[in-house]
Every structure is written in structure tokens, then in C-alpha cells.
Amino acid sequence: GEREVAENKIFAHPLPFNVIPHIDTFQENGYTKEEMKVTWETRKICGLADDFPISCTAVRIPTIRAHSEVIVIETEEPVDIEKARQALADAPGVKLVDNPEKLEYPMPMTATGQYDVEVGRLRKNIAFGDNSLELFVCGDQLLRGAALNAVIVAEVMNENGSLSSQETVAA
């Protein structure tokens, strides 16, 4: 039973050697508050409409400090996996780790301590076929979390003049 693994005083169930599909409180729609926050933040960061369909399941896993996600994207047009792989390899802040034949893929253990987010396991999703992309990502939430992303956005805005006052721009 659970008590044989570890006594639990913090979470609903023991965390060692376990995965708990429950972070924060459950909402009326069956999702947890954490899952809804991921949905809302993704829409906001990507500039998507409030009704853009996004779904996730958040699980608590016993890692030191890395978050992991499986991302499934359904597209209007067929996806060229090689072009997607190259786009991710060229993207700033992304480290492509996608060589399953050599057992190389993103993992919390290897993402911890890195500023870049590891991305791999690129493939078409069998539920959506050619018009899809599925990938796995891991990132150190202390190094590549909201604070660093805010700094990066501010730096880009400063470089492109978005932070200049209207008076300065007009002058």
C-alpha cells in the first residue's frame, strides 16, 4: 500500500515512486486549477482567442525542478516533420533533443540547469494524422520560467522600440 512506500504529509498521496494527476483544486469542469492556468496562459502567450481549444492534464512527478509537457497540435494543413524539426532547431531558447534511435530525448534530469527548453519526440499524432504535430518538452522552471520570459520579451520590446514613449517615437 501507499504507507509502505513513504509516509505522506504534504500531498494527497505519497510522491516517491509515484505520479499524481492532481495539482491544485478540482474545478466544476473536471480539470484542476493548474490545468486551467496552463490553458489560459498558453492562449495569452500565443495571442489565441479565449475559445481556442486547448486541453492538458497536469501531474505531479518527483523531479527536482523541471516541468515537462506533451504538446499535441492539430493544424489546418499537413505538417512536414523535417521542417518542424528544423524550425525548432533554429528557434532561440530551444534545444532540439530528438534522436530516439540513440535514446536521446528531453528529460527533466537533462533539462535542469539549462536556460533552453529541450524539445523532442517529434512525430505526427495518430489521432489527427497528417495535420498534426506531437512533441515532448522539458524545461527548468527556475531558469526558463515566467520571470526569464518576461525579461526576454522586455529586451525584444526595447530593441524594437515598443518600450519608447509615444513622445519619443513622434519626435
C-alpha positions as CSV (number, residue, x, y, z in Angstrom):
1,G,0.0,0.0,0.0
2,E,0.8,3.7,0.0
3,R,2.2,3.8,3.5
4,E,4.8,1.0,2.7
5,V,6.4,3.4,0.1
6,A,6.5,6.6,2.1
7,E,4.5,8.4,4.7
8,N,2.7,11.3,3.2
9,K,2.2,14.6,5.0
10,I,2.1,17.1,2.1
11,F,0.3,15.7,-1.0
12,A,-2.9,13.6,-1.3
13,H,-0.7,10.6,-1.9
14,P,3.0,9.7,-1.4
15,L,5.2,11.3,-4.1
16,P,8.2,9.0,-4.2
17,F,8.0,6.4,-6.9
18,N,4.6,7.8,-7.9
19,V,2.9,10.2,-10.4
20,I,-0.1,12.2,-9.1
21,P,-2.5,13.5,-11.7
22,H,-3.7,16.3,-9.4
23,I,-2.2,19.7,-8.9
24,D,-4.3,22.4,-7.1
25,T,-8.1,22.1,-6.7
26,F,-10.5,20.4,-9.0
27,Q,-12.9,22.7,-10.9
28,E,-16.5,22.1,-11.9
29,N,-15.4,21.1,-15.4
30,G,-13.3,18.2,-14.1
31,Y,-10.0,20.0,-14.7
32,T,-7.7,21.2,-11.9
33,K,-7.0,24.9,-11.4
34,E,-3.4,24.3,-12.6
35,E,-4.6,22.7,-15.8
36,M,-6.9,25.7,-16.4
37,K,-4.0,28.1,-15.7
38,V,-1.9,26.3,-18.4
39,T,-4.8,26.7,-20.8
40,W,-5.3,30.4,-20.0
41,E,-1.6,31.2,-20.1
42,T,-1.0,29.4,-23.3
43,R,-3.8,31.3,-25.0
44,K,-2.4,34.6,-23.6
45,I,1.2,34.0,-24.5
46,C,0.3,32.8,-28.1
47,G,-2.2,35.5,-28.7
48,L,-5.0,33.0,-29.2
49,A,-8.8,33.6,-28.8
50,D,-10.4,32.8,-25.5
51,D,-12.3,29.9,-27.1
52,F,-9.2,28.4,-28.8
53,P,-9.3,24.7,-27.9
54,I,-6.6,23.7,-25.5
55,S,-6.6,20.8,-23.1
56,C,-4.0,19.4,-20.7
57,T,-3.6,17.1,-17.7
58,A,-1.1,18.3,-15.1
59,V,0.7,15.6,-13.0
60,R,3.0,16.0,-10.0
61,I,6.2,13.9,-10.6
62,P,9.2,13.5,-8.3
63,T,11.7,15.7,-10.1
64,I,13.8,18.4,-8.6
65,R,12.8,21.4,-10.7
66,A,11.9,20.7,-14.3
67,H,8.5,20.9,-15.9
68,S,7.5,18.5,-18.7
69,E,4.7,18.6,-21.3
70,V,3.4,16.6,-24.1
71,I,2.1,19.0,-26.8
72,V,-0.3,17.9,-29.5
73,I,-1.1,20.4,-32.2
74,E,-3.8,19.9,-34.8
75,T,-3.2,22.0,-37.9
76,E,-5.2,23.1,-41.0
77,E,-2.5,21.9,-43.4
78,P,-0.3,18.8,-43.4
79,V,2.8,19.1,-41.3
80,D,6.3,18.4,-42.7
81,I,8.0,16.9,-39.7
82,E,11.5,17.7,-41.0
83,K,10.6,21.4,-41.5
84,A,9.1,21.4,-38.0
85,R,12.3,19.8,-36.6
86,Q,14.5,22.4,-38.4
87,A,12.3,25.3,-37.2
88,L,12.6,24.1,-33.6
89,A,16.4,23.6,-34.0
90,D,16.7,27.2,-35.2
91,A,14.4,28.7,-32.5
92,P,16.1,30.7,-29.8
93,G,15.6,29.3,-26.3
94,V,15.0,25.8,-27.7
95,K,17.4,22.8,-27.7
96,L,16.3,20.1,-30.1
97,V,17.0,16.7,-28.4
98,D,15.3,14.3,-30.8
99,N,17.2,11.1,-31.6
100,P,15.1,8.2,-30.2
101,E,17.4,5.7,-32.0
102,K,20.2,6.7,-29.7
103,L,17.8,7.1,-26.7
104,E,18.2,10.9,-26.8
105,Y,15.0,12.9,-25.9
106,P,14.0,15.6,-23.4
107,M,14.1,14.6,-19.8
108,P,13.8,16.6,-16.6
109,M,17.2,15.3,-15.4
110,T,18.9,16.8,-18.5
111,A,16.8,20.0,-18.7
112,T,17.6,21.0,-15.1
113,G,20.2,23.7,-15.0
114,Q,19.7,24.8,-18.7
115,Y,18.2,28.1,-19.9
116,D,17.0,26.4,-23.1
117,V,13.9,24.2,-23.2
118,E,14.5,20.7,-24.5
119,V,12.2,19.6,-27.3
120,G,12.0,16.2,-28.9
121,R,9.9,13.1,-29.7
122,L,8.6,14.9,-32.8
123,R,6.0,12.9,-34.7
124,K,2.6,13.0,-36.3
125,N,-0.2,12.3,-33.8
126,I,-2.0,9.1,-34.9
127,A,-5.4,10.6,-33.8
128,F,-5.1,13.7,-36.1
129,G,-2.9,12.2,-38.9
130,D,-1.0,14.3,-41.4
131,N,-2.5,17.6,-40.0
132,S,-0.7,17.3,-36.6
133,L,2.5,17.5,-34.7
134,E,3.2,15.9,-31.3
135,L,6.2,16.7,-29.2
136,F,7.6,16.4,-25.7
137,V,9.3,19.3,-23.9
138,C,11.2,19.7,-20.6
139,G,12.4,23.0,-19.1
140,D,13.9,24.2,-15.9
141,Q,11.1,26.2,-14.4
142,L,13.5,28.3,-12.3
143,L,15.7,29.3,-15.2
144,R,13.2,29.3,-18.1
145,G,10.0,30.3,-16.3
146,A,7.8,33.4,-16.3
147,A,10.5,35.7,-15.0
148,L,13.1,35.0,-17.6
149,N,10.5,35.0,-20.4
150,A,9.3,38.4,-19.1
151,V,12.9,39.7,-19.3
152,I,13.3,38.3,-22.8
153,V,10.1,39.9,-24.0
154,A,11.1,43.3,-22.4
155,E,14.6,43.1,-24.2
156,V,12.9,42.4,-27.6
157,M,10.4,45.2,-27.0
158,N,13.3,47.6,-26.0
159,E,15.2,46.6,-29.2
160,N,12.2,47.1,-31.5
161,G,11.2,50.4,-29.8
162,S,8.0,49.2,-28.3
163,L,9.0,50.5,-24.9
164,S,9.7,54.0,-26.2
165,S,7.2,56.6,-25.1
166,Q,4.9,58.0,-27.8
167,E,6.5,61.4,-27.5
168,T,9.9,59.9,-28.2
169,V,8.6,58.0,-31.2
170,A,6.8,61.1,-32.6
171,A,9.9,63.3,-32.2
